Amino acid sequence: EREAAWEAEKERVRLEKEKELAQLRATQERVQDWQAERDALRAKRNQEVADREWRRRELEKERKKAQMEQQLKQDRLEQVAQKEKYLAMQVAQDHREFCRVLWAHQEQLERDRVEWEERELRQRAYADELRRQIRELQQQRQQERAALLEERLQKEQEARQRSQRLAQLRQQKLQELRATGMPEKYCAQVERRAQARAGAARS
């Protein structure tokens, strides 16, 4: 009986050790699973941080590009405005000079009208010639302004045509990309980025 009891006790101890080992293995497995989940979550968060940083850099590049294009556009507009202002000042100055000269000649003609009729005729002819020259100068200034306006309209037309060509080229590249078998979601992503860049360039 003592031997049987001893064997039973030994068996009980063995079973308890096996149970403890099983619990220890289960605990280790849970710890490993928990560590693996933490590693996966950390890797996911690191990837999200990297993605956000990449998107931020891309947005910053697009913003700087749009800002530079806007500055160039503003500079061109200011150049055109300065040219128009200069032409207007030239015309006004020429007109004032003409009026001053004309007034001086008319006053001189009035003083000498009775005594110097022939001289008056010459002065009138001179004034007419001066008026003709002023009209020609004004016409020339108007032609220059019209040429400047035509140049600006032509540049705007060229810019629109360039934008259309770029849009056609983007569509062609997207078609080629789809033809290679690229998944549609990546093609759609590329298309959205291209549309976003085009929208930023237009603005």
Phi, psi and omega in degrees: 000318178297320179296320179294319179295320179296317178297318179297319179295320179296321178295320180297318179297318179298316180296320178296320178296318178297319179297316178298319178297319179297316179296321179296317178299318180298319179296316179298318179297318178297319178297318179296317178298316180297320178295320179296319177297318178297319178297317180295317179296319178297318179296321179296317179295320177298319179295319178296320177297317179296319179296316179297320179295320178296316179296322179296317179296318179297316179296323179294320178296317179296320180296317179295321179296314179297321179296319179294317179296320178296321179295318178297319178297317179296321178297319178297317179297320179293324177297316179297316180297321179295319178296316180296320179296319179296317179297318179297319178295321178298314180297316180297319180295317177298321180294316178297318179297319179297315180298319179297313180296317181296317179298318180296318180291320180294321177296319178295321179295320179296321180292323185257010188302312185291314188279326186236070181294319180296319177295324177298319179297319178296320180294322178295318177297319178297318179296320178296318179296321179295319176298318179299317179296321178295318178298317177298320179295319178296318178298320178297318178297319179296319178296321178295319177296320179295321178294322178296318178295319179297320178297318180295317178297322179295320178295320177297319177297318178297322178296318178296317179297320178297320178296320178295320179296320178296320178296318178297320179295320178297317178297320179296318179296322178295319178297318178295322179295316178295325181293336179283353180094011178298138180304148186296326183294325176289321177298318179296321179296316178298319180295319178296319179296318179297319178294322178296317178296318180297319178297319178295320179295323179290324180287000000 
